[in-house]
Amino acid sequence: MDFRRWIARRDQDWQTLDQILTCLETKGIKSLPTEDIQQLASLYRATSADLARAQTHNLNPRLRQNLQSLITRAYGQIYQGDRVKSGTKSHSSIFGSCRWCCAKLLVTPWWPLVFSSWPV
């Protein structure tokens, strides 16, 4: 495998993940477009796989360190957002935000609307 070509191909995704994380860390989740939030999880998984490949093939230590840093930051935003602080602001995690939305949906009395539209 030509690792220089692999790195060149994957570098754009790593830069995109870094940009999304920087925006999350500085402005919070509400500042992100929906596409970026959807892309975050897949970029996190792909970068994790890239780190595993870089470690397996004992690639450049700086590359491995940069990938580890991206993964750590992404993990923090996805799973531990309430505990991750950027400056003086604390941001809720994406997982926590989704959990809150689902909980709100479950407690909202939507079922009368559904059944009221059924013909009798």
Secondary structure, 3 states (H helix, E strand, C coil): CCHHHHHHHHHHHHHHHHHHHHHHHHHCHHHCCHHHHHHHHHHHHHHHHHHHHHHHCCCCHHHHHHHHHHHHHHHHHHHCHHHCEECCEECCCHHHHHHHHHHHHHHCCCHHHHHHCCCC
